[in-house]
């Protein structure tokens, strides 16, 4: 699979990850890493994991997510 973003720049770059929201392939230059707290059901309540999960976003989904919600524990970095 090739990077979707590179395709528009007339480049052919192998994708190394997939956006968790829209599913496009991304190369290392175009992906953003996101951490997300993992929640699970525990009886009548909810439990939170100690270790955040790693998630990958493309630039479009990252901007859309920032426009709606930005969790205080989330750390995002462009890789």
C-alpha positions as CSV (number, residue, x, y, z in Angstrom):
1,X,0.0,0.0,0.0
2,X,1.2,3.5,-0.8
3,X,0.9,6.7,1.3
4,X,-2.3,8.5,0.4
5,X,-0.9,11.9,1.1
6,X,2.2,11.4,-1.0
7,X,0.0,10.4,-3.9
8,X,-1.2,14.0,-4.3
9,X,2.4,15.2,-4.5
10,X,3.1,12.7,-7.3
11,X,5.3,10.6,-5.1
12,X,5.1,6.9,-4.5
13,X,6.0,6.1,-0.9
14,X,5.2,2.9,1.0
15,X,2.7,3.3,3.8
16,X,3.9,2.2,7.3
17,X,0.6,2.8,9.1
18,X,-3.1,3.3,8.6
19,X,-5.2,6.2,10.0
20,X,-7.5,4.9,12.8
21,X,-10.4,7.1,11.7
22,X,-10.5,7.0,7.9
23,X,-8.2,4.1,7.1
24,X,-5.9,5.8,4.6
25,X,-2.3,4.5,4.3
26,X,0.4,6.8,5.6
27,X,4.1,7.0,5.3
28,X,6.3,8.0,8.3
29,X,6.4,11.7,7.2
30,X,2.6,12.1,7.0
31,X,1.4,10.2,10.1
32,X,0.6,11.7,13.5
33,X,0.9,9.6,16.7
34,X,-1.9,10.0,19.3
35,X,-2.2,8.4,22.7
36,X,-5.6,7.4,24.0
37,X,-6.7,6.3,27.4
38,X,-8.2,2.8,27.3
39,X,-11.5,2.3,29.1
40,X,-13.4,-0.9,30.0
41,X,-16.6,-1.8,31.7
42,X,-16.4,-2.9,35.3
43,X,-19.7,-3.8,36.8
44,X,-21.8,-0.6,36.9
45,X,-18.9,1.7,36.3
46,X,-15.9,2.1,34.1
47,X,-12.2,1.3,34.6
48,X,-9.3,3.2,33.1
49,X,-6.1,1.5,31.9
50,X,-2.7,2.6,33.3
51,X,-1.0,2.5,29.9
52,X,-2.3,4.7,27.1
53,X,-2.8,3.1,23.7
54,X,-1.0,4.2,20.6
55,X,-3.1,5.5,17.7
56,X,-2.2,6.8,14.3
57,X,-4.0,9.7,12.5
58,X,-3.7,11.4,9.2
59,X,-3.6,15.2,9.0
60,X,-7.2,15.6,8.0
61,X,-8.6,13.4,10.8
62,X,-6.2,15.0,13.3
63,X,-7.5,18.5,12.4
64,X,-11.1,17.3,12.6
65,X,-10.5,15.7,16.0
66,X,-8.9,18.9,17.3
67,X,-11.8,20.9,16.2
68,X,-14.3,18.9,18.3
69,X,-12.4,17.4,21.2
70,X,-9.0,17.5,22.7
71,X,-8.5,15.2,25.7
72,X,-6.2,16.7,28.3
73,X,-4.2,13.5,28.6
74,X,-3.7,13.1,24.9
75,X,-0.2,13.8,23.5
76,X,0.2,14.1,19.8
77,X,3.4,14.3,17.8
78,X,4.2,14.4,14.2
79,X,6.7,11.7,13.3
